[in-house]
Amino acid sequence: MTADIKRFAEENRLSGAVRHGGVLYLAGQVADDATLDTEGQTADILRQIDALLAEAGTDKSRLLSVQIFLTDINESVAMNRAWDAWLDPRHKPARATVEARLVDPAWRVEITAIAAC
């Protein structure tokens, strides 16, 4: 039975987020504008995450876990500038940051998350 599963921002191959049992699972989010630098792409992604969380009835203070994928781990300082400006320091999620090759070479950052609803 899927009545207790709600999907948000559905696309051809995936949903941007799926809520089940009071938990929201976000798909990997990438920048709408791939011409931005790492800090700009990160800020763009975090804006998208805020919108998905709001659509599902939650917010960044309820984030449980975040995974950040960078195409160049040396760009973590730039990514963290956007992250630190966005993060609520009273509600920090568990987080992992790794270097990875992303599907589109123009993407510098991809972020996925799990949040309580």
N, C-alpha and C positions, 0 to 999 in steps of 0.2 A: 504494500500500500504506500503510495507516494503523497498522500494528503499532508503529511507532516514534513514534506520536503518542498522548499520554495526556491526557485531559481531566479536570478537577477541578471540583467544585461546579457541575455542570451544571444549568441552569435551562431554562425554556421556550425562550428566544431565544438564549441564550449559555452559555458555560462561564466560570466564575469565573477559571480559569487553564488554559493549555494548555502542555504540555511537549513539545518536539521538539528533537532534536539537542543535548541538553545545555543547552537554554535554556528558561526558563519565562516565558511571556507572561501577565501579569495583565490581566484586563478592568478597566474603570473600577469602582472600589469606592466605595460611598457609605455613609453612616452608617446603622446599624440604627435609631437613635433620631434622627429629624430634628428633634426639639424642642430638641436640644442647641445651644449656641452654636458658633461656628467652631472654637474650641480643642477643645471636647468632641467635635464631629463628627470632627475630624482624629484625635484619640486613638482613637476608636471604629474608624475606618477602618484605622489603623495596627495595631490589635489584629487586625482581620480579615486584613490582609496577612500578619502574623506567622503566623496559622493556615494560610493558603493556602500560604505558603512551607514551613512544616513538613510539611503534607500531601504536598507534592511532593518532600520530602527535601532542602530547602535552608533558608537563613535570610537575614536582612537583611544580613549581612556579604557576601553574594554578589550584592546588588543591583547592576545595571549602570547602569540608567537609570530615572528616575522623572519622571512628568509630573503636576503638580498643577493642578487647575482650581478657581478660586475665583469665586463669584458676585460678590464685591466685593473687588477687589485691595487695598483699604484694610484688609481683614481679614488681610493676610499676616503681620502681627505676631502676632496670636492663633494663626494656623495654625502659625507657626514656633515658638511656645512648645511646642506638642505635638510638633512634628517634632524640635526640639532635645532634648527629654527622651527621645525614642525612639531617635534616631540613634546608631549606633556611630561615634564620631568617627574611628576608625582605618579605617573602611570606608565612606567617603562615596560615594554614586553620583553620576553626572551627573544634573542636575535642571533642569527648566524649570517655571516657575509662571506661569500666565496667568489672565486674567479671562475667564469664559465664562458664558453662560446655560445652566443645567442643566435636565434634563427635568422634575424636580419642583422647584417654587419653594421648597420647604422645605429642600432640600439646599443647603448652603453650600459644600461641598467634594466633589470627586471626585478620586481618585488612581488612576493606572495605573502599572505598572512592568514592567521586564524584569529577570530574574535568571539568573545561571548556576546550573546544578544540579551 
